[in-house]
Amino acid sequence: MKKLVLFFIGLLVFSTVSYAFAETQIDQDKLHFYMYGLETCPHCQKMKEEIPKFYGENSLTYYELINNEENNKLFSAQYKYTGIAGVPAIGIAYDGKLVAIVEGEYNVSATPKIVQAALDNGGLILFTGGQAYIIKNETIIQELQAIYVEHRMPGEGQTTTTTETPSDTGTPPDTEGPAETSTNTGSGGGICGPGIVVALAVVPLALWKKRR
């Protein structure tokens, strides 16, 4: 398992988007964001402004949860794979493939480094509850791809494969275990729902330990 020390070091610095892209092989035109949120959530509204400002007017697909039964159904479905119950819940896709999911506000200029780390490690990076995980189970990644990118329930209109049952420990299923993160951002941020804001800029240098 490749260590993500350099990834976390990069997130300690509030880099500009241009610098972040220069440090990676990521093509900005291949990035797209998919966000579940609430119109009453100030953190959702901030992300709705920040993402297009950095990555272009058409870089974000937004799924409103208030008075939308379909979006609520899909958001509930993703919970069993991610443990994410709060909003904003932001899926990051690269070249059409979901590579990361972030719960809460985050420094969007770090997106290229997040995507590069996901590609380098062959999995989906998940930030939730103040911790970071990497999901390697391809079935689960495809289920989340359906919910975030394709905006449909997993298995609709196609043959499904067996999905492993999530753990009861609170740790997202089939992930390589959490790197500890700070729970006090000092920014006054938060999530309009359970959980805490994910502060990608203050992630300590913790090594990933494989979950047994």
C-alpha positions, 0 to 999 in steps of 0.5 A, a space after each residue: 500500500 502506497 503511503 499518502 504522506 505527500 498527499 497530506 503534506 500537500 493538503 496542509 498548504 492552501 495552494 492555488 488551483 493553478 499550483 495544484 494542477 501544476 503539481 499533478 497530471 490532472 486535466 481540469 476539463 475532466 473534473 466534475 462535481 456531484 453534490 447532495 445538499 439543502 437549500 437551507 444549508 449555508 455550507 451547501 450554498 458556499 460549496 455551490 458558489 466555490 466549486 463553479 468559481 474555481 472549476 467553471 460554470 458547468 462543473 457542478 451537478 446539484 441534487 436538492 434534498 428538500 421536497 425531492 423524494 428521488 434525491 432523498 432516496 438516493 442519498 439514503 442509499 449512499 449512507 450504507 456505503 459511506 456512513 455519510 448522513 450530513 450535507 453537503 455530500 460532494 462526489 468528485 468524478 474524473 473523466 466520468 469516474 467517481 474517485 472521491 466523496 467529501 462530507 462537508 466543506 473543504 478547500 476546493 483548490 485541493 481537488 487535483 491532489 485528492 484526485 491524483 491520490 485516488 488514481 495513484 492508489 487505485 481506489 475511491 477516497 472518502 472523507 467523512 466524520 473527520 477521518 479519511 478512508 480509501 475504498 478498494 471494493 470495486 462493487 461498492 465503487 460502482 454502487 456509489 458511481 450509480 448514485 452520484 454520477 449516474 443519479 440512479 439506484 444501484 442495479 436499476 436497469 442492469 444485472 447486479 453483483 453481490 454487494 458485501 454487507 457493511 460493517 457494524 463498527 461504524 467504519 465504511 465497508 472495505 476501506 483501508 483504515 482511517 487516517 486521524 484528522 483534526 475535529 476542530 477547524 477553527 473556522 466555525 464551519 460545520 455540516 447541516 446534519 450529523 457529523 463534523 466539517 472535513 478540514 482537509 487543510 489541517 489533516 495531520 501526517 498519519 499513515 494509512 493502516 490496512 483494516 483487517 
